[in-house]
Amino acid sequence: MIKLTFCLTRLPHLSRAEFQDYWRNHHAPLVARHKDALRIKRYVQVHAAPEELNEPLRGPRGAPEGYDGIAELWWDSPEDLNRDDPAAREAGRILLEDERKFIDLSKSPLWFNQEHEIINEL
């Protein structure tokens, strides 16, 4: 498996609630609609908890501001990213166009990675 982790920062004109609502109720169905063209096996949204819960954790460490959320997407292999497929390119274009409506892309790092599970008691 290969995973994409995308740390999302909202556009400044959006509240966290507006950002998370748009992400979940508009963007998520768009990703789901294009999952086959993009060969996505799993998509998870991790929404940041309210600031009053996070500040006691962040403050004493001098940690930077947190993200508004994290998107996690999985593929079976790097080959499944299939960037040469016209349908995949079009789906990617559509998703990027939508991301520009609610994500500050210049402040939202993303990278491909592989997980190494250490503990799983779920």
C-alpha positions as CSV (number, residue, x, y, z in Angstrom):
1,M,0.0,0.0,0.0
2,I,1.0,3.6,-0.6
3,K,-0.6,6.4,1.2
4,L,-1.0,10.1,0.6
5,T,-1.1,12.4,3.7
6,F,-2.4,15.9,3.0
7,C,-2.3,18.4,6.0
8,L,-5.0,21.0,5.2
9,T,-5.1,24.6,6.2
10,R,-8.3,26.5,5.4
11,L,-8.5,29.7,3.3
12,P,-8.4,32.7,5.6
13,H,-12.0,33.8,4.8
14,L,-13.5,30.5,6.1
15,S,-14.1,29.6,9.7
16,R,-13.0,26.2,10.8
17,A,-16.7,25.1,10.9
18,E,-17.3,26.4,7.4
19,F,-14.1,24.7,6.1
20,Q,-15.0,21.3,7.7
21,D,-18.6,21.5,6.5
22,Y,-17.5,22.1,2.9
23,W,-14.8,19.5,3.0
24,R,-17.1,16.8,4.4
25,N,-20.3,17.6,2.5
26,H,-19.1,18.9,-0.8
27,H,-15.5,17.7,-1.4
28,A,-15.8,14.2,0.1
29,P,-18.7,13.2,-2.3
30,L,-16.6,14.6,-5.2
31,V,-13.6,12.4,-4.2
32,A,-16.0,9.4,-3.9
33,R,-17.4,10.1,-7.3
34,H,-13.9,9.9,-8.9
35,K,-12.4,7.1,-6.8
36,D,-12.5,4.5,-9.6
37,A,-10.8,6.8,-12.1
38,L,-8.1,7.6,-9.5
39,R,-8.0,4.0,-8.2
40,I,-8.3,5.2,-4.6
41,K,-8.8,2.3,-2.1
42,R,-9.5,4.3,1.0
43,Y,-10.1,7.9,1.9
44,V,-10.3,9.2,5.4
45,Q,-10.8,12.8,6.6
46,V,-9.4,13.7,10.0
47,H,-11.1,16.9,11.3
48,A,-9.3,19.0,13.9
49,A,-11.0,19.1,17.3
50,P,-11.9,22.5,18.7
51,E,-9.0,24.8,19.6
52,E,-9.9,24.8,23.3
53,L,-9.1,21.1,23.3
54,N,-5.9,21.5,21.4
55,E,-4.4,24.6,23.0
56,P,-3.4,22.9,26.3
57,L,-1.5,20.3,24.3
58,R,0.1,22.8,21.9
59,G,0.8,25.7,24.2
60,P,3.3,24.2,26.7
61,R,5.4,22.7,23.8
62,G,5.5,26.0,21.9
63,A,4.1,24.0,18.9
64,P,3.0,25.8,15.8
65,E,-0.7,26.3,14.9
66,G,-2.3,23.0,14.0
67,Y,-3.9,22.1,10.7
68,D,-7.7,22.2,10.1
69,G,-7.6,18.6,9.1
70,I,-5.7,15.8,7.4
71,A,-6.8,13.9,4.4
72,E,-5.5,10.3,4.0
73,L,-5.8,8.4,0.8
74,W,-4.5,4.9,0.0
75,W,-3.6,3.0,-3.2
76,D,-2.6,-0.6,-3.6
77,S,0.8,0.4,-5.2
78,P,2.6,3.3,-6.8
79,E,1.6,2.0,-10.2
80,D,-2.0,2.6,-9.3
81,L,-1.4,6.3,-9.2
82,N,-1.6,5.9,-13.0
83,R,-0.9,9.5,-14.0
84,D,-1.0,8.6,-17.8
85,D,-4.7,7.8,-17.7
86,P,-6.8,10.6,-19.2
87,A,-9.7,9.9,-16.9
88,A,-7.4,10.0,-13.9
89,R,-5.9,13.3,-15.1
90,E,-9.4,14.8,-15.5
91,A,-10.5,13.6,-12.1
92,G,-7.3,15.1,-10.5
93,R,-8.0,18.4,-12.3
94,I,-11.6,18.5,-11.0
95,L,-10.5,17.8,-7.4
96,L,-7.7,20.4,-7.5
97,E,-10.1,23.0,-8.9
98,D,-12.5,22.3,-5.9
99,E,-9.6,22.2,-3.4
100,R,-8.8,25.8,-4.4
101,K,-12.2,26.9,-3.1
102,F,-11.5,25.9,0.5
103,I,-7.8,24.9,1.1
104,D,-4.8,27.3,1.3
105,L,-2.7,25.1,-0.9
106,S,0.5,27.1,-0.2
107,K,0.2,26.2,3.6
108,S,-1.0,22.6,3.1
109,P,1.9,20.1,2.7
110,L,1.3,16.7,1.2
111,W,3.4,13.6,0.6
112,F,3.3,10.0,-0.3
113,N,4.3,7.5,2.5
114,Q,4.2,4.0,3.7
115,E,2.8,3.1,7.2
116,H,4.6,1.0,9.7
117,E,2.1,0.0,12.3
118,I,3.5,-0.3,15.8
119,I,0.5,-0.7,18.0
120,N,-3.0,-1.7,17.0
121,E,-5.4,-2.7,19.8
122,L,-8.5,-1.7,18.0
